[in-house]
Amino acid sequence: MIIELSYQKNCRDLGGLKTLEGKKIKNKRLFRSGHLHRVNEHDIELLKNLKITDIVDFRSEKEFIHKGNVILEGVTYHNFPTLACDGSSQEKGSNEDSNLLSFMGKERNGFVYMTNLYAQIVTSEVGIKCYQDFFSLLEQENKVVLFNCSQGKDRTGIAAYLLCYALGVVKADLMDDYLFTNIAMKQKIRELTPYFLKQKGTDESMLPSLYDVFSAKREYIESALKAIRDNYGSVDSYLENVLHVDREKLKKLYLE
């Protein structure tokens, strides 16, 4: 279910997704979103009514300093970055739109960048620590958690996929939830395209890369899953032995 915020169009409730065991995720317990730094007073009241206990931000410290996050009274904020901030990796930087030019050429560099990024997130030491902390928080009692990154697409998309997989959500619905972001991102791409084309050194031949970066593609999540299987054997093994997820506890807390 979409949470109708005025600016952020990719905020939604994971409640209602069905599992293989015939259960479903409880409503108003798990929310995924893009950045929330532009919310207005109406949005803040809406978020307050969700009774969120914790916000998990997967962005780097640089991104948080640049854009911030919504501050809600009584809500605990957690910064669990998925990418290193030491310059050793292609980080989603503090000014994501302009940083597109740093790696985007006239071919499909955006597509290559994204497939590599997804594999990196799930196998890097920083990414693994991030998702370990995320699941550890979720396993605590009486939590209502909103987790987000910049667009709510990649770092949040991987987290949502792994969480729903751990809860036993039907596999087709796992992918549908991930790809649903494309509906929310249409307006973002429309707004960014003319801005992008005004930048020095850009032309229309680079637009496919732009669309690749701002889209959720089946190949991206499959790149993450392949990296998991290649390095850890299976997604089940990754959840249990790498992220140390207590799946039965999660099911008791979030399924009905």
Buried (B, 14 or more C-beta within 10 A) or exposed (E): EEBEBEEBBBBBBBBEBBBEEEBBBBEBBBBBBBBBBEBEEEBBEBBEEBEBBBBBBBBBEBBBEBBEBBEBEEBEEBBBBBBBBEEEBBBBBBEBBEBBBEEBEEEBBBBBBBBBBBBBBBBBEBBBBBBBBBBBBBBEEEBBBBBBBBBBBBBBBBBBBBBBBBBBBEEEBBBEBBBBBBEBBEEBBEEBBEEBEEEEEBEEEBBBBBBBBBBBBEEBBEBBBBBBEEEBEEBBEBBBEBBEBBBEBBBEBBBE
